[in-house]
Amino acid sequence: MVLAIVCPGQGSQTPGFLAPWLELDGAEPLLRALSDATGIDLVAHGTVSDAETIKDTAVAQPLIVAAGLVGARALFGESGVPDGTVLAGHSVGEITAAVLAGALTEADGMAFVKERSTAMARAAAAEPTGMAAVVGGVEDEVLAAIDGAGLTAANLNGGGQIVAAGTQRQLEALVGAPPARARVIPLKVAGAFHTAHMQPAVAALEGLAPALHPTTPTRTLLSNRDGAPVSSGDETLAALIGQVSRPVRWDACMRALAEAGVTGLLELPPAGTLTGLAKRGLRGVAGFALSTPDDLPAAREFVAAHAATATPTNEGQA
């Protein structure tokens, strides 16, 4: 039995989703500490801010990372993620996964996501860009249509979903002439993330890197680049920086989870997106979406069932 913990990306947040979590002992102090690390009132944004406010990249990304850390603390306590667990995060969720894997401290993770979110918001403001999900169709035909419209396949999510990114004019062209047997669904994100449009944000994060102190992960941590485990702190940080302008290969991450023999996949809050993809891309693997504190008893049973006989896959990393 092998447990995977996965951490969702931008777009998974909804108004008020953290309110029930803050009723747990220790949750609000943790969220306030994470707020202090970013200079953003994550308590307010997780409880009372409206949908438009939390859609802002500079708010959404720190909020999602903080939510995952709050959920993980509630589930695992101070002991952290069990030995032998495989971790992966989608886009900004890879920062959450890096913290839980021991590659970044909470403080460094929040410093990184603060710089990432503000730099990506600035890059997105340079010209009107966006993203659209292409669902269905034949993968080669979908990729050809995306390329033909001048767009980038920014997220290869598996399960018949690819996210295209580029200028609004390019996206409109794809919507007007979708690939055969596919739907094109514009996403509510304000930028062409994971494309060359985000190169200025890469430079900003490279400038931040010397102030951070990454360490070797103590749990297996998969990279969005190709699904392969990262082997050092420096490799983790380089992967996180490069990911900003490079496509997210969640399909490769799911293949790596399957190859690792994962039997149970638990998604941290705000949960639902990655367990949904796993239903199509990881058939036969049990999934659990940790959405509210009411889910915690069942989540602990799920973890115990799938982590009980897991063994570490990062040899020599304690």
Residue, then its C-alpha position, 0 to 999 in steps of 0.5 A: m500500500v502506498l499513499a499519495i498526497v496531492c495539492p491543487g492549483q489556482g482556480s480551486q478556491t471558492p469564497g469562504f472555503l476556509a471558514p470551517w477550518l478556522e474553527l479547529d484548534g490551532a488553525e487560525p494562529l497558523l493561518r495568521a502566521l502564514s498571513d504575516a509571512t506574505g503581508i496578505d490577510l489570508v484569514a479574511h480572504g479565506t472566509v469573507s472575501d468575494a469570488e472576484t477578490i480571491k480570483d486575483t493571482a496575487v491573492a489566490q496563490p498564497l491562499i491556496v498554499a496556505a489552505g493546503l498547509v492548514g489542512a495538512r496540519a489538521l490531518f497529520g498534526e506536528s508529526g507531518v506526512p507519513d514516511g513512504t508518502v509520495l507528494a505532488g502538487h499541480s502548478v502553485g500546489e507544487i509549493t505546498a507539496a515541497v513544504l510538506a516533503g521537507a524541501l522548503t520551510e513554511a516561511d520559505g514556501m510562503a516567501f516564494v509564493k508571495e513573490r511568484s504570485t505578484a510577479m505572475a500578476r505583473a506579467a499577466a498585466a502586460e497584455p490580455t492573455g488567458m487560458a482555456a481547457v480543451v476537453g475530449g478529442v484525440e490528443d494529437e489533434v488537440l495539440a495540433a489545434i492548440d499549436g495551430a492557433g499560436l497557443t501553448a499547451a500549458n497544462l497536460n492534465g491527463g484524463g482527456q484534458i489539456v489547457a491552452a494558454g496565450t493571447q485572448r485573440q488566439l484563445e478566441a480563434l481556438v474557441g471558434a474552431p475547436p478540435a474535433r469532438a472536443r469542447v473549449i472552455p475558457l478559464k477564469v484566470a487572468g494570464a497565460f500561466h506556464t508559457a513564455h508570457m511568464q518569463p518576467a516572473v521567472a527572473a523575479l524568482e531567480g532574484l529571490a532564490p539566494a535568500l531561500h534555504p532549500t533542503t533535500p526532500t524527506r519524502t518523495l516529491l514529484s516534479n511538474r516538469d516530467g513527473a520524476p522525483v527531485s533529489s535535492g533542495d536545489e533541484t526542487l527550487a530550480a524546478l519550482i522556478g522553471q515551472v512558472s514558464r514551462p508546461v505542467r505535466w500532470d499527466a506525467c505525474m499521474r503516470a509516476l504515481a501509478e508506477a510507484g504503486v500508489t493505492g490511495l490518493l488524498e487531495l488537500p484543500p481546496a480539494g476536488t480537482l485532482t481527485g476528479l482527474a485521478k478518476r479518469g487518469l488513475r483508474g483503480v486508485a482510491g481517491f479522497a478529497l479532503s474538503t472540510p473538517d467533517d472529512l477528517p475522521a474518514a481521511r485519517e482512516f484513509v491515510a492509515a489504510h494506504a500508508a500502513t505498509a508504505t516504504p520510503t522511495n527516496e533512499g537515504q533521505a531521513 
